[in-house]
Amino acid sequence: MSHSASNFIALKTIWIKECTRFLRIWVQTLVPPAITMTLYFVIFGSIVGERIGEMNGVGYMEFIVPGLIMMSIITNSYSNVASSFFSAKFQRNIEEMLVSPVPTSVIIAGYVGGGMARAMIVAVIVTCVSFLFADIQIAHVGYVVLTVVLTSTLFCLGGLINAVYGKTFDDISIVPTFVLTPLTYLGGVFYSVSLLPEFWQKVSMANPVLYMVNGFRYGFLGQSDVGIGVAVSVLVGFNVLFFGVAYYILEKGIGIRS
């Protein structure tokens, strides 16, 4: 059997294992995001949105839909890989995979593929829920797909890195609580940064989630607070960086081999 064929079998095996893992407990992995986003739509969209009116020339509900979908993608991409990889590390079976002939890049791709699969399913569910509350139109399908893939990949890699360095199950919840949640809420999900004072607009530009949300919003509404080229460049740059870090620490066995 050729090298490429064996690598493909390894990749498919890891991917199927990851997908089976979250599909087996779908009530815990797929239902909660739908319920959470429904509450967001009801509270922020229907109740608060009626008082706000329009945002950047579109209805407030239509404005926040891309951000809420992106929020679910970020959360599920990260949590799926972080919990799965840490569980494998905790049970001491990740070492068997690392010493096997499977290339490190294939291991990373398998875990990332599983996280992306969960994120895509959740994104479809949340999008279907949004149809109950807003008239959704997609201006640029290509940018929607590109932003989803790049963002999901980025946070899958982030979850893997966090899982490698985490010592306990509590450690993998620190980043979502103290990093992802603030960055997401301050990333323009519920408002346009153009409404902020000039100083805070400049501060917001240092938030990478802002580029993800606005890149996705551009795909839906055809408008963005940042240049779409800049948004894509930021996403590509962070993906390259995070993949490099993940590859290095797995190759060296940092945080895994004692």
C-alpha positions in Angstrom: 0.0 0.0 0.0 1.3 3.4 -1.0 2.2 6.1 1.6 -0.6 8.4 0.4 -3.2 5.6 0.6 -2.2 4.7 4.1 -2.3 8.3 5.2 -5.7 8.7 3.7 -7.0 5.7 5.6 -5.5 7.1 8.8 -7.1 10.5 8.1 -10.5 9.0 7.4 -10.3 6.8 10.5 -9.6 9.8 12.8 -12.3 11.9 11.1 -14.9 9.1 11.5 -14.0 8.6 15.1 -14.3 12.3 15.8 -17.7 12.6 14.0 -19.0 9.5 15.7 -18.0 10.9 19.1 -20.1 14.1 18.8 -23.0 12.5 16.9 -23.4 9.8 19.5 -24.1 12.5 22.1 -26.0 14.8 19.7 -28.4 15.9 22.5 -25.4 17.5 24.2 -23.5 18.7 21.2 -26.0 19.8 18.6 -29.2 20.7 20.5 -27.8 23.3 23.1 -26.4 25.6 20.4 -29.9 25.7 18.7 -31.6 26.5 22.0 -29.0 29.2 22.9 -29.2 30.9 19.5 -33.0 30.8 19.6 -32.8 32.7 22.9 -30.4 35.2 21.4 -32.8 35.8 18.4 -35.8 36.2 20.7 -34.1 38.5 23.2 -31.7 40.6 21.2 -33.4 40.3 17.8 -37.2 40.5 18.5 -37.3 42.4 21.8 -34.2 44.6 21.7 -34.1 44.8 17.9 -37.6 46.4 17.7 -36.4 49.3 19.8 -33.1 49.7 17.9 -34.6 49.6 14.4 -31.9 49.5 11.7 -28.2 49.0 11.9 -26.1 50.2 9.0 -29.2 50.4 6.8 -30.5 46.9 7.5 -32.9 45.5 10.1 -31.2 44.7 13.4 -32.3 41.1 13.2 -30.7 40.7 9.8 -27.6 42.5 11.1 -26.9 40.1 14.0 -27.7 36.8 12.3 -24.2 36.4 10.7 -22.6 37.2 14.0 -24.7 34.7 15.9 -24.0 32.0 13.4 -20.3 32.8 13.6 -20.4 32.7 17.4 -21.8 29.2 17.3 -19.1 28.1 14.8 -16.3 29.5 17.0 -17.6 27.9 20.1 -18.2 24.4 18.7 -15.0 24.3 16.6 -13.0 25.0 19.7 -14.8 22.9 22.2 -15.0 19.8 20.1 -11.3 19.5 19.4 -10.2 20.8 22.9 -12.4 18.2 24.7 -11.7 15.3 22.3 -7.9 15.7 22.2 -7.6 16.3 25.9 -9.6 13.2 26.6 -7.2 11.2 24.3 -4.3 12.7 26.1 -5.8 12.1 29.6 -6.5 8.4 28.7 -2.9 8.1 27.5 -3.8 6.8 24.0 -2.7 9.9 22.1 0.9 8.7 22.6 0.2 5.6 20.6 -1.0 7.7 17.7 2.1 10.0 17.9 4.6 7.1 17.8 2.7 5.4 14.9 3.8 6.0 11.2 0.9 8.5 10.8 2.3 11.9 9.9 1.7 14.7 12.4 -0.1 16.7 9.8 -2.6 13.9 9.2 -3.3 13.7 12.9 -4.0 17.4 13.0 -6.1 17.3 9.9 -8.2 14.4 11.4 -9.0 16.3 14.6 -9.6 19.6 12.7 -11.9 17.8 10.3 -14.0 16.4 13.1 -14.3 19.8 14.7 -15.2 21.4 11.4 -17.9 18.8 10.8 -19.6 19.6 14.1 -19.2 23.4 13.4 -20.8 23.0 10.0 -23.7 21.0 11.3 -24.3 23.5 14.1 -24.1 26.4 11.6 -26.7 24.8 9.4 -29.0 24.3 12.4 -28.6 27.9 13.6 -29.1 29.2 10.1 -32.4 27.2 9.8 -33.4 28.7 13.2 -32.7 32.2 12.0 -35.1 31.7 9.1 -37.9 31.7 11.7 -36.9 35.2 12.8 -35.4 37.0 9.8 -35.5 37.1 6.0 -31.9 35.8 5.3 -30.3 36.8 2.0 -26.7 35.8 1.0 -24.9 38.4 -1.1 -21.6 36.5 -1.7 -21.8 32.7 -1.2 -18.0 32.3 -1.8 -17.1 34.6 1.1 -19.5 32.9 3.4 -18.0 29.5 2.7 -14.4 30.8 2.8 -14.9 32.6 6.1 -16.6 29.6 7.7 -13.8 27.2 6.7 -11.0 29.5 7.8 -12.6 30.4 11.1 -13.6 26.9 12.0 -10.1 25.6 11.1 -8.5 28.3 13.2 -10.5 27.6 16.3 -10.1 23.8 15.9 -6.3 24.4 15.9 -6.7 26.7 18.9 -8.6 24.0 20.8 -5.9 21.4 20.0 -3.2 23.7 21.3 -5.1 24.4 24.4 -5.7 20.6 25.0 -2.0 19.9 24.6 -1.0 22.4 27.3 -4.0 21.7 29.6 -3.3 19.7 32.7 -6.8 19.2 33.9 -10.3 19.3 32.4 -10.8 22.7 34.0 -7.9 24.1 32.0 -9.6 23.7 28.7 -12.5 25.9 29.9 -10.3 28.8 30.9 -9.7 30.0 27.3 -13.4 30.0 26.3 -14.4 31.8 29.5 -11.7 34.4 29.7 -10.6 34.8 26.1 -13.2 33.6 23.5 -16.3 35.0 25.2 -15.0 38.6 25.7 -13.5 38.7 22.2 -16.7 37.4 20.7 -19.0 39.9 22.5 -16.6 42.7 21.6 -16.2 41.5 18.0 -19.1 43.4 16.5 -21.7 40.6 16.8 -24.4 42.9 18.2 -23.2 46.2 17.0 -21.2 48.0 14.3 -17.9 49.3 15.4 -18.6 52.5 13.5 -20.8 53.5 16.4 -17.9 53.5 18.8 -15.7 56.5 19.5 -12.6 56.7 17.3 -10.3 55.4 20.1 -12.3 52.3 20.7 -12.7 51.7 17.0 -8.9 51.5 16.8 -8.8 49.2 19.9 -11.4 46.9 18.3 -9.2 46.5 15.2 -6.9 44.5 17.4 -9.6 41.9 18.0 -9.2 39.0 15.5 -12.9 38.0 16.0 -13.9 41.3 14.5 -12.5 40.3 11.2 -14.2 36.9 11.3 -17.6 38.3 12.1 -17.3 41.1 9.5 -16.0 38.8 6.8 -19.0 36.5 7.4 -21.4 39.5 7.5 -20.0 40.7 4.2 -20.9 37.4 2.7 -24.5 37.8 3.9 -25.2 41.5 3.6 -22.5 42.8 1.3 -21.3 45.2 3.9 -18.5 45.2 6.5 -16.7 47.4 9.0 -13.3 46.2 7.7 -11.9 45.5 4.3 -12.8 42.0 3.2 -9.3 41.5 1.9 -7.9 42.5 5.3 -10.3 40.1 7.0 -9.3 37.1 4.8 -5.6 38.0 5.2 -5.9 38.0 9.0 -7.7 34.7 9.0 -5.1 33.0 6.7 -2.3 34.5 8.7 -3.7 33.1 12.0 -4.3 29.7 10.5 -0.7 29.4 9.3 0.5 30.5 12.7 -1.7 28.2 14.7 -1.0 25.2 12.4 2.7 25.8 12.7 2.4 25.9 16.5 0.3 22.8 16.6 2.6 20.9 14.3 5.7 21.9 16.3 4.4 20.9 19.7 3.0 17.6 18.5 6.3 16.8 16.7 8.3 17.6 19.8 5.8 15.9 22.1 5.5 19.0 24.2 3.0 18.7 27.0 2.4 15.0 26.1 5.5 12.9 26.6 6.9 13.0 30.0 
